[in-house]
Amino acid sequence: CANAVVFADGTLGPGELKHHPGPVGASEVSAFAMNIVALGKHADMIEKYGQRLIDRAVDIARGGSGRVAAAAAEPQEG
């Protein structure tokens, strides 16, 4: 999680490190790796948990915090 934050602005970090570019895609790869680890911890309910991760990602992409209600993660019938 910390790696994703450190590289989020495209640099190696704060202070003197902000003058040096970070690895391309480092923040995204860190976030992806965290999601894979999370899926592994919930392997018994991978479909439901996978949908929750997607819902969180969409919320973040829309400017939210990624904190979605559990009820919102449930598939809707209809």
Backbone atoms as SQL, in Angstrom:
CREATE TABLE atoms (id INTEGER PRIMARY KEY, chain TEXT, resi INTEGER, resn TEXT, atom TEXT, x REAL, y REAL, z REAL);
INSERT INTO atoms VALUES
  (1, 'A', 1, 'CYS', 'N', 0.829, -1.181, 0.000),
  (2, 'A', 1, 'CYS', 'CA', 0.000, 0.000, 0.000),
  (3, 'A', 1, 'CYS', 'C', 0.882, 1.255, 0.000),
  (4, 'A', 2, 'ALA', 'N', 1.888, 1.236, 0.833),
  (5, 'A', 2, 'ALA', 'CA', 2.780, 2.395, 0.918),
  (6, 'A', 2, 'ALA', 'C', 3.511, 2.626, -0.400),
  (7, 'A', 3, 'ASN', 'N', 3.904, 1.563, -1.075),
  (8, 'A', 3, 'ASN', 'CA', 4.589, 1.724, -2.363),
  (9, 'A', 3, 'ASN', 'C', 3.696, 2.422, -3.380),
  (10, 'A', 4, 'ALA', 'N', 2.429, 2.068, -3.399),
  (11, 'A', 4, 'ALA', 'CA', 1.500, 2.699, -4.335),
  (12, 'A', 4, 'ALA', 'C', 1.399, 4.196, -4.063),
  (13, 'A', 5, 'VAL', 'N', 1.387, 4.569, -2.793),
  (14, 'A', 5, 'VAL', 'CA', 1.299, 5.982, -2.426),
  (15, 'A', 5, 'VAL', 'C', 2.585, 6.722, -2.775),
  (16, 'A', 6, 'VAL', 'N', 3.724, 6.123, -2.467),
  (17, 'A', 6, 'VAL', 'CA', 5.018, 6.771, -2.724),
  (18, 'A', 6, 'VAL', 'C', 5.181, 7.103, -4.199),
  (19, 'A', 7, 'PHE', 'N', 4.826, 6.180, -5.073),
  (20, 'A', 7, 'PHE', 'CA', 5.030, 6.373, -6.506),
  (21, 'A', 7, 'PHE', 'C', 3.849, 7.053, -7.206),
  (22, 'A', 8, 'ALA', 'N', 2.792, 7.382, -6.475),
  (23, 'A', 8, 'ALA', 'CA', 1.562, 7.888, -7.089),
  (24, 'A', 8, 'ALA', 'C', 1.765, 9.136, -7.936),
  (25, 'A', 9, 'ASP', 'N', 2.685, 10.008, -7.543),
  (26, 'A', 9, 'ASP', 'CA', 2.892, 11.234, -8.325),
  (27, 'A', 9, 'ASP', 'C', 3.945, 11.066, -9.417),
  (28, 'A', 10, 'GLY', 'N', 4.419, 9.828, -9.602),
  (29, 'A', 10, 'GLY', 'CA', 5.379, 9.552, -10.664),
  (30, 'A', 10, 'GLY', 'C', 6.833, 9.795, -10.302),
  (31, 'A', 11, 'THR', 'N', 7.098, 10.056, -9.010),
  (32, 'A', 11, 'THR', 'CA', 8.477, 10.262, -8.563),
  (33, 'A', 11, 'THR', 'C', 8.874, 9.146, -7.604),
  (34, 'A', 12, 'LEU', 'N', 10.135, 9.177, -7.167),
  (35, 'A', 12, 'LEU', 'CA', 10.616, 8.168, -6.218),
  (36, 'A', 12, 'LEU', 'C', 10.146, 8.423, -4.790),
  (37, 'A', 13, 'GLY', 'N', 9.541, 9.564, -4.528),
  (38, 'A', 13, 'GLY', 'CA', 9.036, 9.854, -3.192),
  (39, 'A', 13, 'GLY', 'C', 9.150, 11.318, -2.825),
  (40, 'A', 14, 'PRO', 'N', 9.035, 11.636, -1.529),
  (41, 'A', 14, 'PRO', 'CA', 9.100, 13.024, -1.071),
  (42, 'A', 14, 'PRO', 'C', 10.544, 13.521, -0.927),
  (43, 'A', 15, 'GLY', 'N', 10.676, 14.795, -0.616),
  (44, 'A', 15, 'GLY', 'CA', 12.004, 15.373, -0.388),
  (45, 'A', 15, 'GLY', 'C', 12.852, 15.366, -1.645),
  (46, 'A', 16, 'GLU', 'N', 14.121, 15.024, -1.485),
  (47, 'A', 16, 'GLU', 'CA', 15.044, 14.969, -2.629),
  (48, 'A', 16, 'GLU', 'C', 14.588, 13.960, -3.682),
  (49, 'A', 17, 'LEU', 'N', 13.893, 12.927, -3.247),
  (50, 'A', 17, 'LEU', 'CA', 13.452, 11.893, -4.185),
  (51, 'A', 17, 'LEU', 'C', 12.422, 12.407, -5.190),
  (52, 'A', 18, 'LYS', 'N', 11.749, 13.509, -4.857),
  (53, 'A', 18, 'LYS', 'CA', 10.733, 14.029, -5.785),
  (54, 'A', 18, 'LYS', 'C', 11.337, 14.593, -7.067),
  (55, 'A', 19, 'HIS', 'N', 12.645, 14.773, -7.074),
  (56, 'A', 19, 'HIS', 'CA', 13.322, 15.287, -8.270),
  (57, 'A', 19, 'HIS', 'C', 13.701, 14.173, -9.250),
  (58, 'A', 20, 'HIS', 'N', 13.409, 12.931, -8.878),
  (59, 'A', 20, 'HIS', 'CA', 13.779, 11.783, -9.711),
  (60, 'A', 20, 'HIS', 'C', 12.519, 11.011, -10.096),
  (61, 'A', 21, 'PRO', 'N', 12.370, 10.692, -11.367),
  (62, 'A', 21, 'PRO', 'CA', 11.176, 9.946, -11.782),
  (63, 'A', 21, 'PRO', 'C', 11.157, 8.539, -11.192),
  (64, 'A', 22, 'GLY', 'N', 9.972, 8.111, -10.837),
  (65, 'A', 22, 'GLY', 'CA', 9.801, 6.753, -10.334),
  (66, 'A', 22, 'GLY', 'C', 9.634, 5.778, -11.476),
  (67, 'A', 23, 'PRO', 'N', 9.629, 4.495, -11.164),
  (68, 'A', 23, 'PRO', 'CA', 9.423, 3.490, -12.208),
  (69, 'A', 23, 'PRO', 'C', 8.047, 3.669, -12.856),
  (70, 'A', 24, 'VAL', 'N', 8.009, 3.598, -14.157),
  (71, 'A', 24, 'VAL', 'CA', 6.747, 3.752, -14.880),
  (72, 'A', 24, 'VAL', 'C', 5.786, 2.644, -14.455),
  (73, 'A', 25, 'GLY', 'N', 4.593, 3.032, -14.034),
  (74, 'A', 25, 'GLY', 'CA', 3.567, 2.071, -13.648),
  (75, 'A', 25, 'GLY', 'C', 3.736, 1.465, -12.270),
  (76, 'A', 26, 'ALA', 'N', 4.677, 1.941, -11.472),
  (77, 'A', 26, 'ALA', 'CA', 4.941, 1.341, -10.157),
  (78, 'A', 26, 'ALA', 'C', 3.735, 1.425, -9.230),
  (79, 'A', 27, 'SER', 'N', 3.061, 2.551, -9.223),
  (80, 'A', 27, 'SER', 'CA', 1.892, 2.712, -8.363),
  (81, 'A', 27, 'SER', 'C', 0.787, 1.738, -8.770),
  (82, 'A', 28, 'GLU', 'N', 0.561, 1.637, -10.065),
  (83, 'A', 28, 'GLU', 'CA', -0.489, 0.752, -10.567),
  (84, 'A', 28, 'GLU', 'C', -0.177, -0.711, -10.285),
  (85, 'A', 29, 'VAL', 'N', 1.078, -1.099, -10.479),
  (86, 'A', 29, 'VAL', 'CA', 1.475, -2.489, -10.224),
  (87, 'A', 29, 'VAL', 'C', 1.341, -2.811, -8.741),
  (88, 'A', 30, 'SER', 'N', 1.687, -1.867, -7.883),
  (89, 'A', 30, 'SER', 'CA', 1.545, -2.076, -6.438),
  (90, 'A', 30, 'SER', 'C', 0.080, -2.282, -6.067),
  (91, 'A', 31, 'ALA', 'N', -0.791, -1.460, -6.620),
  (92, 'A', 31, 'ALA', 'CA', -2.220, -1.602, -6.340),
  (93, 'A', 31, 'ALA', 'C', -2.747, -2.936, -6.862),
  (94, 'A', 32, 'PHE', 'N', -2.325, -3.330, -8.055),
  (95, 'A', 32, 'PHE', 'CA', -2.741, -4.615, -8.622),
  (96, 'A', 32, 'PHE', 'C', -2.284, -5.766, -7.729),
  (97, 'A', 33, 'ALA', 'N', -1.037, -5.715, -7.277),
  (98, 'A', 33, 'ALA', 'CA', -0.507, -6.778, -6.415),
  (99, 'A', 33, 'ALA', 'C', -1.293, -6.869, -5.114),
  (100, 'A', 34, 'MET', 'N', -1.671, -5.730, -4.546),
  (101, 'A', 34, 'MET', 'CA', -2.469, -5.746, -3.313),
  (102, 'A', 34, 'MET', 'C', -3.813, -6.420, -3.553),
  (103, 'A', 35, 'ASN', 'N', -4.412, -6.169, -4.713),
  (104, 'A', 35, 'ASN', 'CA', -5.693, -6.800, -5.024),
  (105, 'A', 35, 'ASN', 'C', -5.551, -8.303, -5.211),
  (106, 'A', 36, 'ILE', 'N', -4.481, -8.755, -5.826),
  (107, 'A', 36, 'ILE', 'CA', -4.253, -10.191, -6.002),
  (108, 'A', 36, 'ILE', 'C', -4.082, -10.869, -4.644),
  (109, 'A', 37, 'VAL', 'N', -3.334, -10.249, -3.750),
  (110, 'A', 37, 'VAL', 'CA', -3.164, -10.792, -2.396),
  (111, 'A', 37, 'VAL', 'C', -4.520, -10.860, -1.695),
  (112, 'A', 38, 'ALA', 'N', -5.320, -9.799, -1.824),
  (113, 'A', 38, 'ALA', 'CA', -6.640, -9.774, -1.194),
  (114, 'A', 38, 'ALA', 'C', -7.533, -10.882, -1.746),
  (115, 'A', 39, 'LEU', 'N', -7.501, -11.099, -3.060),
  (116, 'A', 39, 'LEU', 'CA', -8.301, -12.179, -3.650),
  (117, 'A', 39, 'LEU', 'C', -7.870, -13.535, -3.112),
  (118, 'A', 40, 'GLY', 'N', -6.576, -13.727, -2.937),
  (119, 'A', 40, 'GLY', 'CA', -6.068, -14.986, -2.395),
  (120, 'A', 40, 'GLY', 'C', -6.546, -15.246, -0.981),
  (121, 'A', 41, 'LYS', 'N', -6.727, -14.200, -0.212),
  (122, 'A', 41, 'LYS', 'CA', -7.192, -14.344, 1.172),
  (123, 'A', 41, 'LYS', 'C', -8.689, -14.639, 1.234),
  (124, 'A', 42, 'HIS', 'N', -9.390, -14.416, 0.127),
  (125, 'A', 42, 'HIS', 'CA', -10.835, -14.653, 0.072),
  (126, 'A', 42, 'HIS', 'C', -11.166, -15.646, -1.040),
  (127, 'A', 43, 'ALA', 'N', -10.326, -16.649, -1.221),
  (128, 'A', 43, 'ALA', 'CA', -10.486, -17.603, -2.321),
  (129, 'A', 43, 'ALA', 'C', -11.810, -18.354, -2.262),
  (130, 'A', 44, 'ASP', 'N', -12.360, -18.553, -1.071),
  (131, 'A', 44, 'ASP', 'CA', -13.614, -19.287, -0.933),
  (132, 'A', 44, 'ASP', 'C', -14.810, -18.508, -1.485),
  (133, 'A', 45, 'MET', 'N', -14.673, -17.212, -1.648),
  (134, 'A', 45, 'MET', 'CA', -15.762, -16.394, -2.190),
  (135, 'A', 45, 'MET', 'C', -15.226, -15.431, -3.245),
  (136, 'A', 46, 'ILE', 'N', -14.414, -15.980, -4.151),
  (137, 'A', 46, 'ILE', 'CA', -13.673, -15.156, -5.108),
  (138, 'A', 46, 'ILE', 'C', -14.581, -14.341, -6.030),
  (139, 'A', 47, 'GLU', 'N', -15.702, -14.888, -6.475),
  (140, 'A', 47, 'GLU', 'CA', -16.575, -14.131, -7.380),
  (141, 'A', 47, 'GLU', 'C', -17.180, -12.922, -6.682),
  (142, 'A', 48, 'LYS', 'N', -17.703, -13.133, -5.491),
  (143, 'A', 48, 'LYS', 'CA', -18.314, -12.040, -4.735),
  (144, 'A', 48, 'LYS', 'C', -17.263, -10.996, -4.357),
  (145, 'A', 49, 'TYR', 'N', -16.117, -11.443, -3.889),
  (146, 'A', 49, 'TYR', 'CA', -15.075, -10.513, -3.476),
  (147, 'A', 49, 'TYR', 'C', -14.476, -9.794, -4.679),
  (148, 'A', 50, 'GLY', 'N', -14.348, -10.500, -5.796),
  (149, 'A', 50, 'GLY', 'CA', -13.850, -9.874, -7.018),
  (150, 'A', 50, 'GLY', 'C', -14.752, -8.740, -7.464),
  (151, 'A', 51, 'GLN', 'N', -16.060, -8.947, -7.370),
  (152, 'A', 51, 'GLN', 'CA', -17.008, -7.887, -7.730),
  (153, 'A', 51, 'GLN', 'C', -16.865, -6.703, -6.783),
  (154, 'A', 52, 'ARG', 'N', -16.618, -6.981, -5.522),
  (155, 'A', 52, 'ARG', 'CA', -16.431, -5.892, -4.554),
  (156, 'A', 52, 'ARG', 'C', -15.186, -5.069, -4.906),
  (157, 'A', 53, 'LEU', 'N', -14.102, -5.742, -5.310),
  (158, 'A', 53, 'LEU', 'CA', -12.897, -5.016, -5.719),
  (159, 'A', 53, 'LEU', 'C', -13.169, -4.140, -6.941),
  (160, 'A', 54, 'ILE', 'N', -13.960, -4.660, -7.874),
  (161, 'A', 54, 'ILE', 'CA', -14.318, -3.874, -9.058),
  (162, 'A', 54, 'ILE', 'C', -15.138, -2.656, -8.649),
  (163, 'A', 55, 'ASP', 'N', -16.110, -2.857, -7.757),
  (164, 'A', 55, 'ASP', 'CA', -16.933, -1.740, -7.293),
  (165, 'A', 55, 'ASP', 'C', -16.082, -0.672, -6.608),
  (166, 'A', 56, 'ARG', 'N', -15.112, -1.114, -5.825),
  (167, 'A', 56, 'ARG', 'CA', -14.223, -0.163, -5.150),
  (168, 'A', 56, 'ARG', 'C', -13.383, 0.602, -6.169),
  (169, 'A', 57, 'ALA', 'N', -12.880, -0.107, -7.172),
  (170, 'A', 57, 'ALA', 'CA', -12.061, 0.542, -8.203),
  (171, 'A', 57, 'ALA', 'C', -12.868, 1.581, -8.974),
  (172, 'A', 58, 'VAL', 'N', -14.107, 1.253, -9.302),
  (173, 'A', 58, 'VAL', 'CA', -14.966, 2.197, -10.020),
  (174, 'A', 58, 'VAL', 'C', -15.233, 3.423, -9.152),
  (175, 'A', 59, 'ASP', 'N', -15.478, 3.207, -7.861),
  (176, 'A', 59, 'ASP', 'CA', -15.708, 4.321, -6.946),
  (177, 'A', 59, 'ASP', 'C', -14.489, 5.242, -6.896),
  (178, 'A', 60, 'ILE', 'N', -13.295, 4.663, -6.824),
  (179, 'A', 60, 'ILE', 'CA', -12.063, 5.454, -6.796),
  (180, 'A', 60, 'ILE', 'C', -11.892, 6.214, -8.108),
  (181, 'A', 61, 'ALA', 'N', -12.152, 5.542, -9.223),
  (182, 'A', 61, 'ALA', 'CA', -12.019, 6.191, -10.532),
  (183, 'A', 61, 'ALA', 'C', -12.968, 7.374, -10.675),
  (184, 'A', 62, 'ARG', 'N', -14.086, 7.306, -9.977),
  (185, 'A', 62, 'ARG', 'CA', -15.065, 8.402, -10.024),
  (186, 'A', 62, 'ARG', 'C', -14.785, 9.473, -8.972),
  (187, 'A', 63, 'GLY', 'N', -13.661, 9.343, -8.271),
  (188, 'A', 63, 'GLY', 'CA', -13.281, 10.356, -7.289),
  (189, 'A', 63, 'GLY', 'C', -13.634, 10.011, -5.862),
  (190, 'A', 64, 'GLY', 'N', -14.158, 8.814, -5.626),
  (191, 'A', 64, 'GLY', 'CA', -14.522, 8.402, -4.276),
  (192, 'A', 64, 'GLY', 'C', -13.335, 7.858, -3.506),
  (193, 'A', 65, 'SER', 'N', -13.618, 7.357, -2.313),
  (194, 'A', 65, 'SER', 'CA', -12.569, 6.839, -1.434),
  (195, 'A', 65, 'SER', 'C', -12.335, 5.345, -1.612),
  (196, 'A', 66, 'GLY', 'N', -13.222, 4.675, -2.340),
  (197, 'A', 66, 'GLY', 'CA', -13.104, 3.233, -2.499),
  (198, 'A', 66, 'GLY', 'C', -13.828, 2.459, -1.414),
  (199, 'A', 67, 'ARG', 'N', -14.442, 3.172, -0.518),
  (200, 'A', 67, 'ARG', 'CA', -15.194, 2.513, 0.560),
  (201, 'A', 67, 'ARG', 'C', -16.646, 2.393, 0.129),
  (202, 'A', 68, 'VAL', 'N', -16.991, 1.218, -0.333),
  (203, 'A', 68, 'VAL', 'CA', -18.362, 0.976, -0.772),
  (204, 'A', 68, 'VAL', 'C', -19.057, 0.119, 0.269),
  (205, 'A', 69, 'ALA', 'N', -20.334, 0.348, 0.433),
  (206, 'A', 69, 'ALA', 'CA', -21.115, -0.436, 1.385),
  (207, 'A', 69, 'ALA', 'C', -21.193, -1.877, 0.913),
  (208, 'A', 70, 'ALA', 'N', -21.214, -2.809, 1.856),
  (209, 'A', 70, 'ALA', 'CA', -21.288, -4.230, 1.508),
  (210, 'A', 70, 'ALA', 'C', -22.536, -4.515, 0.689),
  (211, 'A', 71, 'ALA', 'N', -23.635, -3.849, 1.005),
  (212, 'A', 71, 'ALA', 'CA', -24.876, -4.057, 0.260),
  (213, 'A', 71, 'ALA', 'C', -24.727, -3.616, -1.190),
  (214, 'A', 72, 'ALA', 'N', -23.952, -2.584, -1.428),
  (215, 'A', 72, 'ALA', 'CA', -23.753, -2.106, -2.797),
  (216, 'A', 72, 'ALA', 'C', -22.952, -3.099, -3.615),
  (217, 'A', 73, 'ALA', 'N', -22.168, -3.937, -2.942),
  (218, 'A', 73, 'ALA', 'CA', -21.341, -4.912, -3.639),
  (219, 'A', 73, 'ALA', 'C', -22.129, -6.155, -4.029),
  (220, 'A', 74, 'GLU', 'N', -23.326, -6.322, -3.468),
  (221, 'A', 74, 'GLU', 'CA', -24.153, -7.474, -3.786),
  (222, 'A', 74, 'GLU', 'C', -24.746, -7.315, -5.180),
  (223, 'A', 75, 'PRO', 'N', -24.731, -8.391, -5.979),
  (224, 'A', 75, 'PRO', 'CA', -25.321, -8.298, -7.321),
  (225, 'A', 75, 'PRO', 'C', -26.821, -8.013, -7.240),
  (226, 'A', 76, 'GLN', 'N', -27.299, -7.167, -8.116),
  (227, 'A', 76, 'GLN', 'CA', -28.712, -6.825, -8.161),
  (228, 'A', 76, 'GLN', 'C', -29.426, -7.739, -9.143),
  (229, 'A', 77, 'GLU', 'N', -30.607, -8.206, -8.766),
  (230, 'A', 77, 'GLU', 'CA', -31.395, -9.031, -9.672),
  (231, 'A', 77, 'GLU', 'C', -32.205, -8.124, -10.584),
  (232, 'A', 78, 'GLY', 'N', -32.440, -8.618, -11.796),
  (233, 'A', 78, 'GLY', 'CA', -33.326, -7.840, -12.647),
  (234, 'A', 78, 'GLY', 'C', -32.849, -7.559, -13.964);
